[in-house]
Amino acid sequence: MKINALSFGRKQPAGASDGSRPDKPLDAAWIVLEAANDLGDMATVEVCRRVIDAGLNGRQAAAYDLHVISEYFR
């Protein structure tokens, strides 16, 4: 499954299946985490870790953190 981080947060057509939706915050956070880690962007790495932690523990991630993730590649 290929995930396009640039489309994070965008709505999919009504017929799109959940398995192919690129707007899952947890999936996007992993992609951004890898890029931020490669670039040495430790502030964004911490944001990604918070989003991943929230997602894995069934909590809602902070809106600010989700914004950082969604705008990272723009």
C-alpha positions in Angstrom: 0.0 0.0 0.0 1.4 3.3 -1.0 0.6 6.3 1.2 0.9 9.9 -0.2 1.7 12.1 2.8 0.9 15.2 0.7 -2.8 14.3 0.7 -3.0 13.9 4.5 -6.2 15.4 5.8 -8.0 15.5 2.5 -11.4 13.8 2.1 -11.6 10.7 0.0 -14.5 10.1 -2.3 -17.4 8.3 -0.7 -16.5 5.0 -2.3 -12.9 4.9 -1.1 -12.1 1.9 1.2 -10.6 2.5 4.6 -7.6 0.4 3.7 -6.4 2.8 1.0 -7.1 6.1 2.8 -4.0 8.2 3.1 -5.5 10.6 5.7 -4.9 8.4 8.7 -2.9 10.6 11.1 -0.9 7.6 12.4 0.2 6.5 8.9 1.2 10.1 8.0 3.0 10.5 11.3 5.2 7.5 10.6 6.1 9.0 7.1 6.9 12.4 8.5 8.9 10.8 11.4 11.2 9.1 8.9 11.7 12.3 6.9 12.2 14.4 10.0 14.6 11.9 11.5 16.7 11.9 8.3 16.8 15.7 8.3 17.7 15.9 12.0 14.5 17.9 12.7 14.1 16.9 16.3 11.2 19.2 17.1 9.1 17.4 14.4 10.3 14.0 15.5 8.8 14.8 19.0 5.5 15.9 17.4 5.4 12.6 15.4 6.1 10.6 18.5 3.2 12.3 20.3 0.8 11.6 17.4 2.0 8.0 17.2 1.7 7.5 20.9 -1.8 9.0 21.0 -2.9 6.8 18.0 -1.5 3.6 19.5 -3.2 4.4 22.9 -6.6 5.2 21.4 -6.4 8.9 22.3 -7.0 11.9 20.1 -3.7 13.7 19.1 -3.5 17.5 19.7 -4.8 19.6 16.8 -1.5 21.5 16.7 0.5 18.3 16.3 -1.8 17.1 13.5 -1.4 20.4 11.8 2.4 20.0 11.9 2.1 16.5 10.4 -0.3 17.6 7.7 1.8 20.6 6.6 5.3 19.0 6.8 5.8 18.3 3.1 4.2 21.5 1.8 
